[in-house]
Amino acid sequence: MEQRPPIIINRLDAERLQRLIDNALPHEQAVANLLEEELTRGEVLDPEDIPDNVVSMNSRIRFTDLTHGRQMVRTLVYPHALKSVDDAISVMAPVGAGLIGLKVGDIITWPLPNHTQVDLRIDAIYWQPEREKQYHR
């Protein structure tokens, strides 16, 4: 596997994500394992110390699927919030798990369940809780 870019994760997000991983259902296990790898390799910081160019939970971002030539605007959410956010992508979705902790400009090669992979690039962060001082969102 290619070297993944360094990531930064909000400490509160890391705790919540670990609970999701620990309680993953059998059909979520592959994504949960990838997410746990990301938590393990990520630099975990207090919410107040998260740079404003880092994708954290509940961030609204623009990213490009370079493999398929598609640009998307999505809000990275926990699974329970999928129905309440119009442009949501779950962190437990294969692509969603690959976005957490990346910085604007980062490109990550991310595995998909069908034994392929996708190259994702973070283009912009339109809204980030930490930037808005909403540290417990």
TAFENPE-V84364 format. One record per backbone hydrogen bond with DSSP energy under -0.5 kcal/mol. CO is the residue of the C=O (numbers start at 1). NH is the residue of the N-H. Records with the same first field share a line. If there is no record, write none. Layout:
BEGIN
CO = NH  NH
END
This chain:
BEGIN
7 = 43
9 = 45
10 = 14
11 = 15
12 = 16
13 = 17
14 = 18
15 = 19
16 = 20
17 = 21
18 = 22
19 = 23
21 = 24
25 = 28  29
26 = 29
28 = 32
29 = 33
30 = 34
31 = 35
32 = 36
33 = 37
34 = 38
35 = 39
36 = 40
37 = 41
38 = 42
42 = 44
43 = 9  45
45 = 11
46 = 49
47 = 50
51 = 54
53 = 104
54 = 56
55 = 101
56 = 59
59 = 61  76
60 = 126  127
61 = 74
62 = 123  124
63 = 72
64 = 66  121
65 = 69  70
70 = 65
72 = 63
74 = 61  76
75 = 77  89
76 = 58
77 = 91
78 = 81
79 = 82
81 = 84  85
82 = 85
85 = 88
87 = 75
89 = 77
90 = 93
93 = 97
94 = 98
95 = 98
96 = 99  100
99 = 102
101 = 8
102 = 55
103 = 106
106 = 122
108 = 110  120
110 = 118
112 = 115
116 = 112
118 = 110  120
119 = 66  67
120 = 108
121 = 64  123
122 = 105
124 = 62  126
127 = 60
128 = 132
129 = 134
130 = 133
133 = 135
134 = 137
END
